[in-house]
Amino acid sequence: MTTKLEVTKDSVIGDIIKSVPGAEEVIRKYFGTGCFTCPGINMESITFGAAMHNVDPEKVISEIKELIEKDG
């Protein structure tokens, strides 16, 4: 039984990648591959990553939520 993860702009990128199947591809799409070698991935939020990469965090959150709905 999986617990529904609440994805918000404050969610930590590393936690999302570990918890949501397919989220890695969404992060790669918007933030590139650099996240996966950066130690900040375990502390930085989606909002922070979006600001660093000039992306709307709501787009990232929306796509990750779609993955959760599909999987759920």
ZADRENSE-164388 format. One record per residue (C-alpha): residue in three letters; x negated, y negated, z. Coordinates in steps of 0.25 Angstrom, whole numbers. Each point is the difference from the previous one (the first is absolute). Layout:
<rs>
Ala,X,Y,Z
...
</rs>
This chain:
<rs>
Met,0,0,0
Thr,-6,-13,-4
Thr,3,-13,7
Lys,4,-12,-9
Leu,-12,-10,0
Glu,4,-15,1
Val,-8,-7,-11
Thr,-2,-15,3
Lys,-9,-11,-4
Asp,-8,3,13
Ser,-2,15,-3
Val,-14,4,0
Ile,-5,5,-14
Gly,-7,12,5
Asp,12,5,8
Ile,9,-2,-12
Ile,-9,8,-9
Lys,-1,11,11
Ser,15,1,2
Val,6,-3,-14
Pro,-2,10,-11
Gly,-3,-8,-13
Ala,-3,-13,8
Glu,-15,1,-4
Glu,4,-2,-14
Val,8,-12,3
Ile,-12,-6,8
Arg,-9,3,-11
Lys,9,-7,-10
Tyr,1,-13,7
Phe,-13,0,8
Gly,-10,8,-8
Thr,-9,11,4
Gly,-8,-9,10
Cys,10,3,11
Phe,-4,14,1
Thr,-15,-3,4
Cys,3,-12,9
Pro,1,3,15
Gly,10,-11,1
Ile,10,9,-6
Asn,3,6,14
Met,3,-14,6
Glu,5,-9,-11
Ser,14,-2,-3
Ile,7,0,-14
Thr,2,-15,2
Phe,-15,-1,1
Gly,-3,9,-11
Ala,10,-8,-9
Ala,-6,-13,4
Met,-14,5,-4
His,4,5,-13
Asn,10,-11,-4
Val,12,9,0
Asp,14,-2,6
Pro,1,10,12
Glu,15,2,-3
Lys,-3,7,-13
Val,-10,10,7
Ile,10,2,12
Ser,11,2,-10
Glu,-7,11,-8
Ile,-5,7,13
Lys,15,0,5
Glu,4,6,-13
Leu,-10,12,2
Ile,6,2,14
Glu,14,0,-5
Lys,-3,10,-11
Asp,-8,9,9
Gly,11,-1,11
</rs>
